[in-house]
């Protein structure tokens, strides 16, 4: 352990959790009924411990983010040193501090291509808000203010602010706190397991899913469409890995109609797919890119938007302020931690290791798990993956109307593995430092949980 363990009163913390704390994205009635949250008190490498002493292999890297693993003294030291030198100053008053300037240059070099500039925020949701405003303001500055419609995908997740929830295509989120923002349209996601037609091959499905983007552009009118956005691989939507050729087709469609191409790299960035960024894996060149999570490996809140040079030049030509930004945009401590986090990823070769060692190992183990009677499909890319749970392998029929992966997830957690349930899928996104032995344990635990869940599911 990198620090001594404090002697917490776990029962009191759980009581206070119910009495005063509203945790994120929870059923608050359920949290009251179960007596509060599980209290996580320490972590090291790929393992977390709760206050009752249970060790849990973290198959979700926190929340898709702890890429370099837990317990990194270098990241704590980077924060400490920067706090002592300059804990905070803003970027509003024609001022900047050294860490965000250096981080912007580093991110520009990692992104390559035409990404000359970076705008900083504190969360992925804020980065999405920034992207929306940048895309729309760009077209205003070009004298085309009517180009304000943004196209996203059904079941996409792009954050939980009003703007992020509106841009995302999740019906459960749209049903709460509406109405959603106008000027956003949605098209089908490239979810082959559910959407591929009988007899349709991967290439035909890729063409059909991409054509849905062009059809929507034509329906709305190209002169009104500002941008299309998608995650290279959809994360919270269920680890939806697009078919080969999908992204190159979408890029060509956007170029044909003069639409900005945007990639949400909040989950896929910083090595998750075995490349620095997901769009690089797919060989495309977007115009706006959002980043968060792996940017600091979750050690401190920070996010960013990579902005293409031609967009920056257009904004400069307006000779007007861009009235957007946050108190903590370019926070020096967050930027210092992110710089050190990137240095760790580079020095330890974690991107290459994910691409050449651990990613292929996970794919092999999941491929064997696909033979399980309850598994309709397994899929992975780099260190992100999913297991589809079905009642009938031949027809892909679900159990009891769907949404039963929570049964398997809960068994996994009881047996010392943290994974996530998304509808009828178990999804995983472990730290990039995870070992092959730990990956074996992760897949073996899922297999055992499927066995244990079988009589429960068959009884539905």
N, C-alpha and C positions, 0 to 999 in steps of 0.2 A: 504494500500500500504506500502511496506517496504522501499521506497525511494521517495523523492519528484519528481513530474513530471516536466521535463524540458519543456521549452517553445520553441518547434521546429517550424521552418518555413517549413511547410509540402510542400507547393508549390515549394519552392526552393529545398528541398530535392528530390522531384520527377523530377525536371528539371536536377539536378546534376546526378540523377540515370540514366537518358537517355543519358546525355552528357558524363559520365565517367565510369559508373558501368556496368559490365557484370554479371548479376545474374546467378545462376546455373540453368542448364537444362531449358532454356527458348527459345522461338521464339523471337529473338532480333528485328525483324521487327515489330512484334506485340507489344512488349514492347515500341517501339518508337511510334507506332500509338496510343496506349492508354495513352501515356503521363507519363509512368514510373510506378514503382511498388507501390503497397499499402504499406504504411510505418507503420510498427508495432512499437509502442512506449513503451508499458508496458504490464505486465502480472501478474496475481495472481491466484494461485490455478490451475484451469482448463480453465481459461478465458484469452484471449488476447484482447488488445485494439489497434485500429489503430489511426493514427494521427488526424482523423476527429471525434474521439470520439465514434466510433462504437465498442460495446462489441461483441466478437465472442467466442462462446464455441469451444475450441480447440479439435476437435474429432480426431486429428492426433498426439497429444503430440509433437508438433513441427514438427519433421519428424521422427515419430516412437520412440522418445527418451526421452521426459521429464517425466520420470516415477514418480518422486516424486512431480511433479507439479511445478508451478512457484512461485517466491518470497521467496525462502528458505534462510533466513538470515544466517543459519548455514553454507551453502555452500559458501556464499560470505565471511564469516568470516574465513573459512578454507583457502580460496585462499589468503586473506589479510595477515593472520598470517604467512603462508608459504612464501609469497613474501617478507615480512619483514625479516624473518630469513634467507632464502636462495632462491632467485627467480629462479635460474637456475644453474645447472651443468650437464655435460654430463656423459654418461656411457661408453665412448670410451677408457678412459685411465686407465683401471683397477680401476675405481672408481664407487661409487654409492652414492646415497643420501638416507636418511631414508624413505621417503614416498613410493617410488616404491618397496623397499625391503619389507616393511610391507604390501603393497598392493598385491605383488606377493604371499606372504604367505597366505593372506586372500582369494584371488581368488583360490589358490590351495585347501584350505579347503572347499570352496563352491562347487568347481567342483568335489572334491572327486575322488575316483577311482585311476587311475594311473597318474593323472595330477600333477606331481611334480614341474613343472617349468612354468614360464610365460615370454613371450617376449612382450615388450611394443612398441606401435606405436602411431600415432596421429589421425588416421581415420580408418574407416572400410575398405576402399580401400587399405590402407597401410597394414592392417592386412592380407588381402587376398594376397597381394604381398609376405608378409612374409611367409604365409602358403605355397604358391607355391614353394618358394625357399627352405623352410625347407623340404618339402616332397621330392623334387628332390634331394637335397643334402644328405638327409638320405640314399637314395638308392645308391648314388655315394659312400658314406662312407661304405656301405655294400658290395661294389664291384659289384654292379649291375647298372651301369650308364644308361643302356638301358631302365630302368624302369623310364621313364620320362613323360608318357602320363597321363593326369588327366581327369577324366570323370565328367562332370557336366550335368545339365538338360536344355532342351529347355525352353526358356522364363524365365530362372533364372536370378536374378540380384545379382551380387557380387562386385559391385563398378564400378567406371567409369575411373580409370586409364586404360592404354592399357592392362595391365595384368588382371585387374578386369573385363573390358568389354569383353575380350577374353574368360575368364572363364565363365562369364555369357552367357546366351543363347538368348539374345534379338536381333532380327534381325535388329531393328532400330538403335541400337548402333553399330552393326557390319558393317552397311552400311556407317558409318561415321568414318573417320580417320584410315581406314584400311591400309594395311592388319593386321589382328589379329595375335596373337602369335600362332606358331605351337605347336603341341603336346597336343591339347585339343580337346576332343570329347564330343558330347552331345547326351542325350537320352531323351525319353518322360518324361514329368512331370506328377505326379499323380493327374491330374485335372479331377476328376470324372464328373463334370457337363458337360464338353465338350467331354471328351474322353471315357466315359463308353459306351460300346456297348449295343444295345437293348437286354434286358433279362440278362445282366451280373450283378451279385450281387457284393457287396462291396468286399467280400473275393476274388472272381475271378479277379476283377479289381486290387486289391492290388498285387495279384500274377503276373498278366500280367505286371504291371508297374515295379515291382521289377525284373522280368525276363528280361526286357529291359536292365537293368544294367548288368546282367550276360551275356546276348547276346553280348553286346558291349565289355565286357572284353574278351570274347572268340574271337570275331572278331579281336580285336587289338592284342590279344595274352597276356595272364596273365603275361608273363615274361617282357612285356613292360609297364604295367600299374602301375603307382605309387600310385594313390589315386582316390577315388570317393568323391565328395563333394555335399552337399545339405543343404539348410535351413530346419530345422525341420518343420516349416510352411513357405512357400514362402510368403514374404511380398509384395515387389514392383511388383512381378509377378501377384498380384491380390488376395492375401490372399488365397493361395491354401493349404487347409488342407488335408493331405494325408489320404487315407482310413486305417482303422484298420489293423494292421499286416504288413503294407508296410515297416516300418523302421526295424522291427525285421528281415524281410526277406532280406532286403538290407544288414544289418549287417552280417547275416550268409553268404551271397554271398561274401562279402569282406573278411571275415575270411577264407572262403574256398579257395580263390585264393591268399591270402597273400597280399591283397590290403589295403592300409591305408584308414580308414574311417574318413572323416572330416565333421564337422558340422559348418555351418556359423550361429553363434548365435548373429550376429550384431543386429537384431531386436528381436529375441525370448528370448534373455538372460535377466536376472535380473527381473524376475517375470511376463513377458508379458503373458505367457501361464498358469500362476498359479503354476509354479514351478520355481526354480531359473534359470534353463536352459531348453531349449526345449528338448534336448536329454534325460534329466532326466525324463521329462514327458513321453516320449516314451519308457523309460526303456532300452536304448542302451548305449554303451560305445565307443565313438569315440576316435581317436588317436590325432587329432588336432582340436582345437576349436577356432574360431575367435569371438571376442567380441568388442563392441563399444557402441554407443548410450546410452543405459540405464546404462552403467558403471559409467557415471558421470551425468546421466539424462540430457545430452546435455549442462550442464553448462560450460563445458570447453572441448576442443578437447582431447580425449584420446581413444586408442583402445589397444587390447591385443590379444595374441595368447596363448592358453593353450597347452602345449606340453607334451606328454606322457613320462613317465620315461625311457622307453626303447629307445625312440628316443634320449633323452638327453644323455644317456649312450653311444650310438653309436657315437654321435658327440664328446663326451669327448675322446673316444678311438682314434680318428683321430689325436689328439695332434696338431691340426691346427686351425687357426683363421677361424671363420665363417664370411666371409666378407659381412655382411649385418647389417643394422641399420640406424637410422635417428638421426639428431641433437637432436630432441625432444623425442627420445625413453626414457621412464622413466622420463619424465619431473616432477620435484618435486611438482610443484603447481598443475598440473593435477592429479597426484597421490594422493595428499592430499585431493583434492575435491572428488575424486572417493571413497576414504576411508570413508569420512563423508557421502557421498550419500548412500553407502552400510549400514552404521550404521542407517541412517534414515529408509531405507527399512526394516531393521531388527526390530528396535524399534517399528515401527508403524504396523508391521505385514502385509505389503502390498502384499507380495507373497500369504500368506494365505487368505487375504481379497479378492484378485483377484480370487483365486481358489474357495472359499466358498460363497462369497457374490456377488460381482459386476460382475464377469464372468458369473455365472448362471443367474443373472438378465438380463444382455445383451442378453444372449441366448434366454431367454423367450420372451423378447420384439421383437427380430428379428424373432423368430418363428411365432409370430402373424403377423408381417409385410409380411411374405411369402405369405399371402393370397391376397396381392395386385395384381390387374390384370397385372401390368407390371413386377412383380417379379417372376423370374424363380426359384430362390433359395436364401436362406439366410444361412450363415454359420458363426460360431464363435468358438473360443477357448480361454478361459481366456478373456483378453481385446484386442482382435484383431478380426475383422469381415469383412464381405463383403455382398453386396446385388447385385445379378445378375439381370440385366435389359434385358427383352426380349419383343419381339413383340407378341410371341405366347408361352404360358406356356407349351402347350403339346409337341411342337416340338423343343423348345428352339431357335427358329428362332430369329435373331436379327433385329434391325431397320436399314434400309438403308445401309446394309453392315457392320454394327458394329461401335464401337467407339463412341457411343452417350452418354455415361455416363457424359460427360462434361456438357451437358445441365442440368442434375439433380444437379450436383455438384455446378454449378454457382448459381442456385436457392437457394441451401442450404446456400451458403456463403452470398448471399443477405439477407437471413433470420437469419443470425447470427450463423451459424454453419460451421466450417472448416472441410471438409472431402476431400478425394482425389478420382479422377476418374482414373481407370485403365481399358482401353478398354471399355467394357460394364458393369463394376462393380463400385459401390461406395464402397470404403474401408475405414475402420476406425481403429484407434489405440489410444484411449484416455489415458490421464495420469492415473496412477494406483490409484491416490487419488480422482478420479471422484466420485461423489455421485450417488446414485440410482436415485434421482430426475433429476440430469443432464443427466444421461443415458436415462431416459424417454424423456427428452426434445430433446436429440439427435435423437432418433428413431422417435419421433413425427415430427420433422423437416424434416427428410428424407421422411416420409410418405407424408407430405404436399407438398414437392418438387416433388415427383412422381406424385401426383395429378395435380400439376400445369404444369408439363412437358408433361402430357398425350396428350393434343391436338396438341402440337408441334411435338411430336414423331409420333403420328398417321397420321400426315400430310406428313410425309417423304415418 
